[in-house]
Amino acid sequence: MHPAPIALFVYKRIKHTVATITALQKNALAGETELFIFSDGSTTRSHEAQVKEVRNYLHTVKGFKKITVTERPGNYGLAQNIIDGVTSVINSHHKIIVVEDDLVTSPYFLQYMNAALDRYENQPEVACIHGYLPPIKETQPETFFLKGTDCWGWATWKRGWDLFEKDGEKLLADLLKNDLTKEFDYDGAYPFTQVLRDQIKGVNNSWAIRWKASAFIQNKLTLYPGRSLVQNIGNDGTGIHSGSSTNFDTKLSGSKIIISDIPIEVNAFCRSSYVNYFNSIKPGTLKRLFNRLKTIAKNVILKKYKALG
């Protein structure tokens, strides 16, 4: 097994970045793995010192086979940084493991990712490997498949990333034409279609919703672990694109995930568990959507006021 390279995307959160890299260093395969780090440039002068602090730290990192740091000369934004970085690495290495600067991984994360990448490399139905499992009440099987892709500690091959469609309008049109929005939204449990509509309107610039929709429309699958190998520590109000929430806090697995032969199809029980979970957090989700709409309205009013002034 030749380990897949890791692409790590960072910005200005030094504590989160250190925690993410420290966790990766504790993985058994870290010393055999190439690490590509993409450091985005500052959006404003107020962020310059924080970005510099992160970059200074990056050049001290050890524990991997090889480390390549790309410092963006300006601010790409999360979506462009990830799309460009993933594309460049996967074009030269043909497979990739993707981590952002607020994802703390289990010591067994890289073993699971690489074992799954090897197992399903020649299975075109499988587009993605995912390492995160939300705090679902029901006990899940060791591994299972769901339709689409996911974005909190994931991996893919060039054939999978080739499915990625940047044009959100095209993706929405395909979802509507094929009457897929209900299924895409987990039977109304989570507003993924609305997230895509917001991306089209410019309310967000999510690459993840387009990655999810791109594979979903093509009827591709993602492999999930039955115990989480990833914890997102970025839902603490420090992120550019995320608020504060504990709805996604989960427990890292203290043991390996065993990759074995399972049917390459959507696991109906696991999908139902996701529907139940999304429904259980829906009040918080709706509140965040309402707050987001208030922020959008406020920004529109401010822009009109400035234009008049």
MOBEL-V549031 format. One line per field, one symbol per residue. psi: psi as a letter, one per 30 degrees, with the letter a starting at -180 (. if undefined). A space follows every 50 residues. Layout:
psi->???
This chain:
psi->jjkklkjkklcgjeeeeeeeeeeeffkegefgkkkkkjjllkeleffeee eeeeeeeegfkaglekkkkjjkfajeleeeeeeeeeeeeffffflkkkkl ggjkllfgeeeeeeeeeeegegjffjfkkkfkklikekkllellklkaal giillllefefffkjfjeeeeeeeeeeghfeeeeghhgfkheeeeeeeee fgelhkeeeeeeeeeeeghllkkllfkkgkkjgfhgfflegkakkgfgkl kkkglkkkjlklkilkjeeeeeeeeeeeefgeeeeeeeeeeeeeeeeeee eeeeeeee.
